[in-house]
Amino acid sequence: MTPTSQKISPCLWFDRNCEEAITFYTNLFPNAKITSIQRYPDGVSDGPMQGMDGKILTAIFELDGLTFQALDGGPLFQFNPSISFMVNFDPSRESDAAGRLDEMWAQLAEGGKVLMPLQAYPFSKKYSWIQDRFGVSWQLILTDPDGEPRPSIIPSLLFVGDVCGRAEEALNYYVSVFAGQDAAHTKMGMVAPYPAGMEPDKEGTAMFAEAMLADQWITAMDSAREHGYAFN
């Protein structure tokens, strides 16, 4: 997928530190650049945009093939881990995938919060879930080199609270919507349900699921644990 063919662009809402954040990300990720910036005009003195003079109204940037939008929108919305970005480090594509994962983890961890420690898990020899200093959440994973190739960065949705148990249903719905526009590049991918004995997670709900929407992959998971956040 090239940036010009991308139909879905994740949008990151920052509180007056957008420029610092996107500069950090484009220095951290490979094949990255800021492609455009529009700023608030001088004289924004009333309402919730007060003091936004010169801040970023809209920015477009790319990280290893995925195009993002970003803006300074004030404190109305806050990041939380219900939406994160899975970053795949594939040994079949780069010889030092594990080392590069370690390097990126160290930079994202500085000033951030580790949600799942960097270690081996049943699904990966090396994985960590981390919320960076700007509040954006990343899942860094050393992928199986024998598995089906996936993009370097994939948006990921965590279904908790009242919507826990509906991750697979949601992906099927999104597939049905996008299939009407691009059926050739829209499909369900792997669905791995929770087995019995993993309470509080319910057997049969989605431990991991994925779908391709208009040639763009997205993942989803259910979690019945208490998280204190949800989609906003």
N, C-alpha and C positions, 0 to 999 in steps of 0.2 A: 504494500500500500504506500503510495506516495502522498505527501502532504496535500497536493492539489486534488486528489481523489477522495480525501477524507470528508465524510458527511457529518460525523459527530465530533464536536470539539469540547472537551472538558473545560469548564470555566471556573477559575479560582477567584474567590471574593476575599480580598485582603482589607485590612483596616489600616490604611495609610503607609504600609510598608511593602507594597507591591513591587516597586522597582528593586528594592534590596533583595526580595525573594526571587524574582525571575533572573536577576543577575547571578545569584547564588546557584540556581538550578542550571542555567546555561553554562556556567563554569564547571559544574559537577558532572553533567551527563555528556556522553560522546555525541558527535554530529548535532550539536545544539547551537541555536542562534535566536536572537530577538529580531523579528522581522518587521514589526511596526509598533509605534507608540503614539497614542493621542492623549493629550493632557487636559486637565481642567483649566479653564481660562483664569486669568487674574481677576480678583474682585468677587470671588464666591464667598459671600459674607453672611448669607442668611440660611436658616433651616439646617437640615442634617448634613449638608455639604459644606458648611462653614469651615474655613481653614483648609480646604482642599486645593487651593491655588497651586498649580504646577504638579499636583499629584496625577497618577495615571487614571485616566478615564477608561481607556481600552488599550490593551496590549495583546499582540499575537507573538507567540514564541514556539519553537520546536525543540523537542527532546528526543533524539534518536528515532526520528521518523514519525513521532506523534505530535500533532499541532494542538496547542493549548490557547485559550483566551484567559486574560486576567484583568483585574481592575482593583482600584481602591474604592470601596463602597461604604466605608465606615463600619461601626460595630453591630449593625442590624443582624447579620448572620455570622456565625462562628463555625470554623471547621470542627469536625469530629470524625472518629474512625469508622463511622458507618459507610463513608465513601473513602476509598484508598486507591492506591495505584500499585499493582503487582509489577515488580521489575524482575524479569527473567535473566539469569546468568547461565548461558547454555555452553557446557564444555565442548559440544560439537562445533560451535561457531567461534570460540576463542579459547586458546590453550590455558590461559590463566583466569578462567571465569571465577574460581573460588577466591583468588587473591583480589580481583577487582571488586567482588562483592564485599570483602572485608574493608577495602579502602572507602567505598561509598558508604558503608554502614558507619564507619568512624566519623565521617563528615556530617552525615545526617543526625547522628546521635549527639553531636556537640550542641549543647543547649536545648536538646529535645528530650523525649520521653520514650523509653523502651517499653513497648506493650507486650511483646513476646521475645524472650532472650535469643541472642544469636547462638544457635546450637543445632544439633541433629534432631530431626523429628521423623516419625514413621513415613511421612510423605516426601521428605527431602533430607539429604545429608547435611545441608546448611540452609537455615531460614531464620528470618527475624521480621517482626512487625514493629515499626517505629514511627513515632510522631515527631516531626522535625521542629525546629525552633519557631517556625512560622505557623505551626498547627496542622500542616498537611501530613497525611499518613501514607506510608510506603510499606509494602511487603516485599522484602528482598529474598529471592529464592534461587537456589542452585538447582536447575532443572535436570530432568533425566535426559541424557543425550540421545537415548533410543526412542524417546517419545516424539509425537507429532510436533513439528516446529510451530512456535507461537511468536508473536511480536515481542519486542523487548519490554514494552510498557503496556499494561492492560488495566483499564478502570475496573474496580471491584466494588461490589455492593454487599453490605452486611445487613441481613434482615433480623432485627431484634424486636423485643417487646411485642406489641400488638400485631406486627407483621411477621414475626418469627414463624417459620414453617411455610412461607409463601414464596421463597426464592425461586424454586423451579417453576411455579405458576407464573411468576413475574417474567422470567426469561421466555417462557412459551408465549406469553402475551406480546412481548416486544418483538419476538420473531414473527408473529402473525401480522404485526403492524408494518414492520420493515419489509416483509416479503412482498407486500403490495407494490413497493417501489423498486426493489432489487432482489428478486427471488433467487437469482443465480448466485448471489453472494450473501445469503441469509440462511442460517440453519442453527439448530441446536447442536451443541458439542457434547462433551462428556458430562455425565451426572453421577456423582459418587455419593450415595446416601449414607447417613449415619447407621452403623450397625446397632444391634441391641447392646445394652450395658454401658452406654455413654451418657447416662443421665447427668444433667437435666435435659440434654438434647434428645429429642424424640426419634426413635427408630424410623427410618424412611425419609426424614427431612434431609435437606441438602447440606452435606458436609462441604461439598464443592460442586459447583455447576458452571457451565460456560455456554456461550452462544456467540455466533457471528452475526452482526447486524450491519448490512451494507458493507461487507468486507472488513468490518472492524470487530475485534473480539472484546467481550465483556465477561466478567466472572461474577458469581454470586454465591453467598453462603448464608445458612441459617445459624443462629446461635441463641439458645434459650437461657444463657447465663445473664446475670444482672450486669448491665453495662453503664447505665446512667446517661445514655445518649440514644438518638435515633435519627432518621432522615429529617431534615428541616427544610 
